[in-house]
Amino acid sequence: MSNLFNNRVFGCAIIKSINSNYNADFSHQPRTLPNGTVYATDKTLKWSVRNYWKKNLNSNVFYSKTFDENMSPRTLDETFESHFGKDIFKISDKNKLRIEVLKSIMSYIDVRLFGGTYAGKTNISIHGACQITHGVNRFGENVIYSEQIMSPFRNPSEKNNDSTMTTLGTQSKLQEGHYVHHFSVNPRNIEDDVKRVGVDGISIDDIEKLKEGLRKGVTYYDSAAKAGTENELLLWVQLKENSKLVLPSFVELVTINNDKTIDFQKVTEILSKEHVKGEIERIELYYNTGITKIVNEPADAIKLEL
């Protein structure tokens, strides 16, 4: 029996954030669209999944910040060398070097699933099997507040050496948000690269790890800024193996009501259409049944604990 995963998938991951800052911009504010709606980039969800794989499942990930012995962040080529050694970079043939670098990094789950760009001693672009969109807060309110915090240390730039004032700062948080990230999985995205270097494609084990990361990764990373941010729900719509069906983004189709109930009415209306229903192999719905309330979920959905 083949261990390869050949189905296409559509779904969404919902992240709940209460008095927290799921994804800050460079001014440390929650990110907002021009209309004031709070959002998060796809990168922050991918980072949480990578972090979960690396620290909880002992999986090798390539696109992750690492440090050298002087605690300086490694360059891309230095990161490659830390994983695979320096011998590959001794290859003088540029085409062969590109193939060998591609073969090496394709052995890591985050590259197979999320892809990446390698711009170092060679140049490679990989279109990963799993594509994730920005997450948009679908809760009706976007209340951001700031509070002052104090450091126990004096500001070294203070000109008065006798000053007894310690450093003041601010931190900003979102009062409540429910971010909806749409995602799709298409193993054929890496089909050409797989054939080119002679490695396996997306495995069933890769998919199980992806689902686990999308269900638990955000909750697992519990920093001071992100305390209160956690995985809330995962919707997984798996198509039949040879299906060519394309589904729309679920972001605008999911509604979070004022009482925090997650309403899937618009999603269910699409999935229940005859020409769509016949293309679906299975629907899985992961959430904490003791905390999360959902309504109008797809009738054939298999309900599982988050």
Wavefront OBJ file of the C-alpha trace (Angstrom):
o trace
v 0.000 0.000 0.000
v 1.384 3.388 -1.026
v 2.272 5.845 1.715
v 1.873 8.801 -0.648
v -0.964 11.284 -0.199
v -2.546 12.211 -3.528
v -5.755 14.039 -2.551
v -6.405 17.745 -2.729
v -7.737 19.494 0.370
v -9.461 22.782 1.233
v -10.092 24.041 4.726
v -9.666 26.709 7.333
v -7.923 27.087 10.670
v -9.496 29.445 13.212
v -7.305 31.078 15.854
v -8.878 32.632 18.949
v -7.105 35.563 20.612
v -8.345 37.076 23.891
v -6.460 40.053 25.362
v -3.490 39.011 23.281
v -1.443 39.931 20.222
v -1.404 37.027 17.774
v 0.628 38.774 15.076
v 2.173 42.182 15.753
v 3.519 44.571 13.145
v 6.909 46.261 13.560
v 5.367 48.893 15.848
v 4.161 46.036 18.089
v 0.518 46.740 17.283
v -1.884 44.042 16.060
v -1.905 44.234 12.271
v -4.892 46.006 10.699
v -6.302 46.355 7.194
v -7.041 49.877 5.891
v -10.649 49.513 7.100
v -9.524 48.742 10.650
v -10.108 44.979 10.532
v -7.423 43.067 12.402
v -5.561 40.398 10.446
v -2.553 38.087 10.709
v -0.136 37.008 7.996
v 0.173 33.444 6.791
v 3.767 33.504 8.070
v 2.746 33.572 11.718
v 0.597 30.441 11.370
v 3.327 28.661 9.409
v 5.877 29.661 12.055
v 3.743 28.176 14.821
v 3.341 24.935 12.850
v 7.093 24.715 12.176
v 7.841 25.415 15.833
v 5.429 22.658 16.885
v 6.967 20.156 14.451
v 10.462 21.001 15.591
v 9.924 20.981 19.359
v 7.049 18.552 19.842
v 7.340 16.036 16.995
v 11.152 16.126 16.615
v 10.785 16.831 12.894
v 13.530 18.545 10.926
v 12.553 21.979 9.634
v 14.741 24.112 7.408
v 13.187 27.590 7.333
v 13.684 28.391 11.009
v 15.938 30.939 12.697
v 19.045 29.378 14.217
v 22.130 30.887 15.823
v 25.863 30.287 15.562
v 28.227 29.888 18.520
v 28.345 33.686 18.919
v 24.539 33.853 19.154
v 24.281 35.598 15.796
v 21.524 34.516 13.387
v 22.868 32.283 10.641
v 22.685 33.245 6.970
v 20.769 31.016 4.567
v 23.927 29.245 3.388
v 25.179 28.867 6.966
v 21.833 27.341 7.902
v 22.166 24.877 5.036
v 25.670 23.956 6.168
v 24.494 23.417 9.743
v 21.961 20.870 8.467
v 23.769 19.205 5.577
v 27.464 20.083 5.858
v 29.708 22.079 3.517
v 30.606 19.440 0.927
v 27.726 20.223 -1.431
v 29.003 23.772 -1.913
v 32.252 22.347 -3.301
v 30.342 21.323 -6.449
v 31.507 23.615 -9.264
v 28.773 22.757 -11.773
v 26.002 25.287 -11.089
v 23.210 23.066 -12.393
v 24.343 20.074 -10.349
v 24.698 22.274 -7.271
v 21.133 23.517 -7.674
v 19.811 19.958 -7.931
v 21.768 18.755 -4.898
v 20.611 21.686 -2.737
v 17.030 21.103 -3.852
v 17.268 17.375 -3.061
v 18.640 18.127 0.391
v 16.055 20.656 1.523
v 13.181 18.665 -0.010
v 13.908 16.010 2.609
v 12.438 18.383 5.233
v 8.703 18.480 5.901
v 8.352 22.282 5.988
v 9.880 22.613 2.510
v 7.668 19.904 1.013
v 4.531 21.435 2.502
v 5.175 25.182 2.632
v 7.817 25.573 -0.072
v 10.341 28.383 0.086
v 12.899 30.454 -1.765
v 16.606 29.693 -1.615
v 18.693 32.722 -2.591
v 22.260 31.987 -1.547
v 25.070 30.186 -3.345
v 22.365 28.910 -5.675
v 18.845 30.082 -6.448
v 15.751 27.900 -6.072
v 12.030 28.561 -5.711
v 9.735 25.808 -4.424
v 5.948 26.033 -4.614
v 4.861 24.052 -1.555
v 1.943 21.645 -1.440
v 0.130 23.620 1.292
v -0.855 27.229 0.673
v -2.182 29.331 3.570
v -3.847 32.741 3.328
v -3.737 35.664 5.726
v -6.050 35.221 8.688
v -8.808 37.821 9.048
v -10.643 38.578 12.282
v -14.242 37.550 11.624
v -15.474 38.695 15.034
v -17.565 41.865 14.803
v -15.269 44.017 16.944
v -11.639 45.060 16.468
v -10.811 46.659 19.811
v -7.097 47.311 20.280
v -5.769 48.759 23.510
v -2.337 49.671 24.854
v -0.916 49.610 28.356
v 2.282 50.917 29.864
v 4.849 48.524 31.219
v 7.991 49.192 33.227
v 11.424 47.647 32.946
v 13.442 47.074 36.149
v 16.441 48.732 34.485
v 17.375 52.379 33.957
v 17.529 53.638 30.382
v 21.261 53.860 29.468
v 20.556 56.775 27.105
v 19.287 58.907 29.984
v 21.712 61.870 30.163
v 21.247 62.438 33.881
v 23.340 59.761 35.568
v 21.543 60.424 38.848
v 18.180 59.590 37.365
v 16.297 56.921 39.288
v 13.648 56.398 36.611
v 13.520 52.975 34.998
v 12.621 52.400 31.358
v 8.959 52.694 30.392
v 7.363 50.969 27.447
v 3.987 50.017 26.024
v 2.391 46.834 24.829
v -0.698 46.577 22.637
v -3.275 43.806 22.528
v -6.517 42.899 20.809
v -9.442 42.564 23.194
v -10.944 39.675 21.245
v -10.393 38.193 17.825
v -11.201 35.039 15.874
v -8.825 34.847 12.903
v -9.841 32.642 9.971
v -7.011 31.334 7.771
v -8.013 29.538 4.561
v -5.658 26.835 3.276
v -5.393 24.369 0.431
v -3.283 21.265 -0.110
v -2.262 20.060 -3.565
v 0.504 17.403 -3.691
v 0.948 18.090 -7.401
v 2.469 21.476 -6.601
v 5.792 19.738 -5.905
v 5.383 16.955 -8.463
v 8.026 18.295 -10.872
v 10.586 18.887 -8.114
v 9.958 15.398 -6.710
v 10.633 13.817 -10.111
v 13.612 16.082 -10.721
v 15.533 14.970 -7.636
v 14.078 11.478 -7.147
v 12.610 11.864 -3.659
v 9.223 10.942 -2.242
v 6.359 13.403 -2.452
v 3.816 14.261 0.234
v 3.271 11.292 2.521
v 0.309 10.363 4.680
v 2.592 11.006 7.666
v 3.273 14.545 6.362
v -0.470 15.188 6.223
v -1.059 13.874 9.737
v 1.688 16.165 11.024
v 0.215 19.083 9.086
v -3.204 18.518 10.645
v -1.680 18.216 14.096
v 0.312 21.423 13.635
v -2.750 23.334 12.405
v -4.736 22.060 15.403
v -2.158 22.613 18.151
v 0.767 24.766 17.007
v -0.528 28.179 18.075
v -1.665 26.952 21.489
v 1.682 25.196 22.014
v 3.644 28.444 21.672
v 2.635 30.341 24.808
v 4.750 33.502 25.059
v 3.874 36.504 27.218
v 2.619 38.489 24.218
v 0.657 35.556 22.791
v -0.815 34.254 26.043
v -4.539 34.046 25.332
v -4.022 33.095 21.687
v -4.860 29.487 20.860
v -6.134 27.147 18.181
v -9.926 27.178 18.122
v -11.013 25.035 15.161
v -9.801 23.181 12.081
v -12.067 22.408 9.113
v -10.587 19.815 6.705
v -12.400 19.113 3.418
v -10.659 16.292 1.582
v -11.585 15.716 -2.056
v -11.595 12.419 -3.909
v -8.240 11.543 -5.427
v -8.942 12.488 -9.035
v -11.230 15.438 -8.303
v -10.598 18.690 -10.166
v -12.994 20.696 -7.986
v -11.829 24.133 -6.846
v -13.451 25.651 -3.753
v -13.465 29.359 -2.832
v -11.695 30.822 0.167
v -13.543 30.034 3.395
v -12.401 33.254 5.107
v -15.397 35.376 4.103
v -17.779 32.420 4.396
v -17.242 31.866 8.122
v -19.188 34.096 10.507
v -18.369 34.622 14.181
v -21.517 35.841 15.951
v -21.594 38.263 18.875
v -22.065 35.358 21.275
v -18.841 33.840 19.817
v -20.704 31.050 18.021
v -18.991 29.960 14.797
v -21.522 29.831 11.967
v -20.726 27.652 8.926
v -23.968 28.288 7.044
v -22.345 29.735 3.914
v -19.681 27.023 3.863
v -22.325 24.315 4.259
v -24.412 25.777 1.433
v -21.469 25.384 -0.943
v -20.418 21.922 0.247
v -23.982 20.591 0.032
v -24.417 21.421 -3.666
v -24.767 18.238 -5.700
v -21.820 18.880 -8.013
v -19.635 19.609 -4.987
v -20.865 16.892 -2.623
v -20.005 14.165 -5.111
v -16.372 15.310 -5.241
v -15.788 15.187 -1.464
v -14.197 12.143 0.173
v -14.450 13.281 3.804
v -15.015 16.350 5.978
v -13.339 16.584 9.369
v -14.163 19.216 11.972
v -11.791 19.544 14.936
v -12.757 21.710 17.919
v -13.057 21.651 21.698
v -16.648 20.550 22.198
v -16.663 21.750 25.800
v -15.734 25.332 24.898
v -16.419 26.107 21.245
v -19.983 26.469 19.922
v -20.647 25.906 16.221
v -23.837 25.983 14.184
v -24.826 25.004 10.647
v -21.840 22.708 10.237
v -21.742 20.374 7.186
v -24.080 17.429 7.758
v -21.483 14.780 6.876
v -18.678 16.299 8.944
v -16.809 13.947 11.275
v -16.507 15.788 14.584
v -13.246 15.291 16.443
v -11.615 16.833 19.506
v -9.058 19.508 18.790
l 1 2 3 4 5 6 7 8 9 10 11 12 13 14 15 16 17 18 19 20 21 22 23 24 25 26 27 28 29 30 31 32 33 34 35 36 37 38 39 40 41 42 43 44 45 46 47 48 49 50 51 52 53 54 55 56 57 58 59 60 61 62 63 64 65 66 67 68 69 70 71 72 73 74 75 76 77 78 79 80 81 82 83 84 85 86 87 88 89 90 91 92 93 94 95 96 97 98 99 100 101 102 103 104 105 106 107 108 109 110 111 112 113 114 115 116 117 118 119 120 121 122 123 124 125 126 127 128 129 130 131 132 133 134 135 136 137 138 139 140 141 142 143 144 145 146 147 148 149 150 151 152 153 154 155 156 157 158 159 160 161 162 163 164 165 166 167 168 169 170 171 172 173 174 175 176 177 178 179 180 181 182 183 184 185 186 187 188 189 190 191 192 193 194 195 196 197 198 199 200 201 202 203 204 205 206 207 208 209 210 211 212 213 214 215 216 217 218 219 220 221 222 223 224 225 226 227 228 229 230 231 232 233 234 235 236 237 238 239 240 241 242 243 244 245 246 247 248 249 250 251 252 253 254 255 256 257 258 259 260 261 262 263 264 265 266 267 268 269 270 271 272 273 274 275 276 277 278 279 280 281 282 283 284 285 286 287 288 289 290 291 292 293 294 295 296 297 298 299 300 301 302 303 304 305 306
